[in-house]
Amino acid sequence: MLASWCALLLPALGLLCFLRMDSDLTLLWAAWLGRRPEQALPGMVVWVTGASSGIGEELAFQLSKLGVSLVLSARRVQELERVKRRCLENGNMKEKDILVLPLDLADTSSHDTATKAVLQEFGRIDILVNNGGESHCSFAVDTNLDVFKVLIEVNYLGTVSLTKCVLPHMMERKQGKIVIMSSLSGIVPRPLCSGYTASKHALRGFVNALQIELLDYPGITLSTICPAAVHSNIFQNYFTTEAIKTRWPKTQEFPKMATSRCVQLMLISMANDLKEVWIAGQPALFRAYVWQYVAFRDWIISRTLWKKSMEHFRINMRMTLKAIITGG
Ligand SMILES: NC(=O)c1ccc[n+]([C@@H]2O[C@H](COP(=O)([O-])OP(=O)(O)OC[C@H]3O[C@@H](n4cnc5c(N)ncnc54)[C@H](OP(=O)(O)O)[C@@H]3O)[C@@H](O)[C@H]2O)c1
């Protein structure tokens, strides 16, 4: 009798746990039993790109409480100064521990000089967080090639270029962590953001190949972070069919993870040198597992789920454009 109750209860409990998970199993395990960020990261020099907003801003904020030295990079200096003030007010840092370093990821010719500026200020780079990025939302067939170019230049080439500038320094020291902000769209392709999906898939290929090239440098670790939707400004800033920014109204259409929770999980991943982590609640996490491990995945995901979301996008876009035009 007891055995049959256990046979029923255990799978039910397992299912309940899976439904409540907001990251993959390895990250969950590290969060439970692994090294704490407050043990592993203090004293480190951390360079964060895309630090002027969203996930990068929150990462800077949480890192500032851990006693690290911070380099904040993005294009908007005013926003970076605001983030710096926030870190100084609430964090465990002094003015000399934070460097605001404006940087355009698309301007790869400036990356070497920027790297030298960080080394001159702090003498070393322990962690590079390649977080800065752009997105778009439109059907590929309607989208100007310029949008695809910008996404590859910023999301992919910008990250590759900065990683290449920092890597020789880490190889000389035989240690360092490189964090690459990908997306769950870097694993499971998403319609309506083919350019974004492609740039994040390209990053995954780059990291996986570089990982092998660095086999003789076990002290250098690469971590790819793959979140699903997270609260940030990306949903107001994305491109549509042209490479110009439209400030979209805030939407509440789909659930997003709190930025602070996403960053907590990122820090656990950094503290434990996890190679690739998925940060997502359900049903996105379930979708990622299906995509990675199940046959007929294409039929299950593309034909059932995405078809509906494309139709929804068509209707929604028409309504949003109408509201913008009429000033509603
Ligand atoms: N939010 C999500 O749902 C989500 C999910 C998966 C992955 N991600 C990834 O998370 C990263 C951060 O995005 P977010 O969600 O925090 O969006 P966000 O609030 O819009 O922040 C994007 C950041 O990237 C910077 N950036 C954009 N273009 C840049 C360029 N050419 N050069 C330098 N910096 C640039 C922006 O700064 P400036 O404008 O000041 O340059 C900003 O700091 C991105 O790589 C994104 O793909 C986000």
Ligand as a Chemical Component Dictionary entry (heavy atoms), coordinates in Angstrom:
data_LIG
# 
_chem_comp.id                   LIG 
_chem_comp.type                 NON-POLYMER 
_chem_comp.pdbx_formal_charge   0 
_chem_comp.three_letter_code    LIG 
# 
loop_
_chem_comp_atom.comp_id 
_chem_comp_atom.atom_id 
_chem_comp_atom.alt_atom_id 
_chem_comp_atom.type_symbol 
_chem_comp_atom.charge 
_chem_comp_atom.model_Cartn_x 
_chem_comp_atom.model_Cartn_y 
_chem_comp_atom.model_Cartn_z 
_chem_comp_atom.pdbx_ordinal 
LIG N1  N1  N 0  14.877 41.366 -21.321 1  
LIG C1  C1  C 0  14.742 40.173 -21.848 2  
LIG O1  O1  O 0  13.631 39.622 -21.904 3  
LIG C2  C2  C 0  15.954 39.431 -22.369 4  
LIG C3  C3  C 0  15.838 38.053 -22.600 5  
LIG C4  C4  C 0  16.932 37.369 -23.083 6  
LIG C5  C5  C 0  18.114 38.029 -23.305 7  
LIG N2  N2  N 1  18.213 39.364 -23.077 8  
LIG C6  C6  C 0  19.480 40.033 -23.355 9  
LIG O2  O2  O 0  19.874 40.792 -22.233 10 
LIG C7  C7  C 0  20.739 41.822 -22.666 11 
LIG C8  C8  C 0  20.349 43.118 -21.984 12 
LIG O3  O3  O 0  19.097 43.528 -22.460 13 
LIG P1  P1  P 0  17.953 44.142 -21.531 14 
LIG O4  O4  O 0  16.828 43.199 -21.565 15 
LIG O5  O5  O -1 18.497 44.557 -20.230 16 
LIG O6  O6  O 0  17.517 45.383 -22.436 17 
LIG P2  P2  P 0  17.671 46.957 -22.239 18 
LIG O7  O7  O 0  17.081 47.385 -20.948 19 
LIG O8  O8  O 0  17.153 47.559 -23.493 20 
LIG O9  O9  O 0  19.252 47.159 -22.171 21 
LIG C9  C9  C 0  20.081 47.014 -23.296 22 
LIG C10 C10 C 0  21.461 47.541 -22.941 23 
LIG O10 O10 O 0  22.319 47.324 -24.066 24 
LIG C11 C11 C 0  22.986 48.538 -24.362 25 
LIG N3  N3  N 0  23.279 48.651 -25.787 26 
LIG C12 C12 C 0  22.414 48.560 -26.831 27 
LIG N4  N4  N 0  23.062 48.782 -28.003 28 
LIG C13 C13 C 0  24.363 49.035 -27.670 29 
LIG C14 C14 C 0  25.514 49.350 -28.423 30 
LIG N5  N5  N 0  25.494 49.488 -29.764 31 
LIG N6  N6  N 0  26.674 49.556 -27.763 32 
LIG C15 C15 C 0  26.725 49.456 -26.412 33 
LIG N7  N7  N 0  25.684 49.155 -25.650 34 
LIG C16 C16 C 0  24.508 48.950 -26.265 35 
LIG C17 C17 C 0  22.008 49.649 -23.920 36 
LIG O11 O11 O 0  22.728 50.838 -23.604 37 
LIG P3  P3  P 0  22.811 52.166 -24.494 38 
LIG O12 O12 O 0  21.512 52.314 -25.218 39 
LIG O13 O13 O 0  23.074 53.239 -23.472 40 
LIG O14 O14 O 0  23.974 51.953 -25.392 41 
LIG C18 C18 C 0  21.444 49.023 -22.646 42 
LIG O15 O15 O 0  22.299 49.296 -21.551 43 
LIG C19 C19 C 0  20.655 41.848 -24.202 44 
LIG O16 O16 O 0  21.793 41.214 -24.737 45 
LIG C20 C20 C 0  19.417 41.026 -24.497 46 
LIG O17 O17 O 0  19.495 40.389 -25.749 47 
LIG C21 C21 C 0  17.141 40.078 -22.622 48 
# 
loop_
_chem_comp_bond.comp_id 
_chem_comp_bond.atom_id_1 
_chem_comp_bond.atom_id_2 
_chem_comp_bond.value_order 
_chem_comp_bond.pdbx_ordinal 
LIG N1  C1  SING 1  
LIG C1  O1  DOUB 2  
LIG C1  C2  SING 3  
LIG C2  C3  SING 4  
LIG C2  C21 DOUB 5  
LIG C3  C4  DOUB 6  
LIG C4  C5  SING 7  
LIG C5  N2  DOUB 8  
LIG N2  C6  SING 9  
LIG N2  C21 SING 10 
LIG C6  O2  SING 11 
LIG C6  C20 SING 12 
LIG O2  C7  SING 13 
LIG C7  C8  SING 14 
LIG C7  C19 SING 15 
LIG C8  O3  SING 16 
LIG O3  P1  SING 17 
LIG P1  O4  DOUB 18 
LIG P1  O5  SING 19 
LIG P1  O6  SING 20 
LIG O6  P2  SING 21 
LIG P2  O7  DOUB 22 
LIG P2  O8  SING 23 
LIG P2  O9  SING 24 
LIG O9  C9  SING 25 
LIG C9  C10 SING 26 
LIG C10 O10 SING 27 
LIG C10 C18 SING 28 
LIG O10 C11 SING 29 
LIG C11 N3  SING 30 
LIG C11 C17 SING 31 
LIG N3  C12 SING 32 
LIG N3  C16 SING 33 
LIG C12 N4  DOUB 34 
LIG N4  C13 SING 35 
LIG C13 C14 SING 36 
LIG C13 C16 DOUB 37 
LIG C14 N5  SING 38 
LIG C14 N6  DOUB 39 
LIG N6  C15 SING 40 
LIG C15 N7  DOUB 41 
LIG N7  C16 SING 42 
LIG C17 O11 SING 43 
LIG C17 C18 SING 44 
LIG O11 P3  SING 45 
LIG P3  O12 DOUB 46 
LIG P3  O13 SING 47 
LIG P3  O14 SING 48 
LIG C18 O15 SING 49 
LIG C19 O16 SING 50 
LIG C19 C20 SING 51 
LIG C20 O17 SING 52 
# 
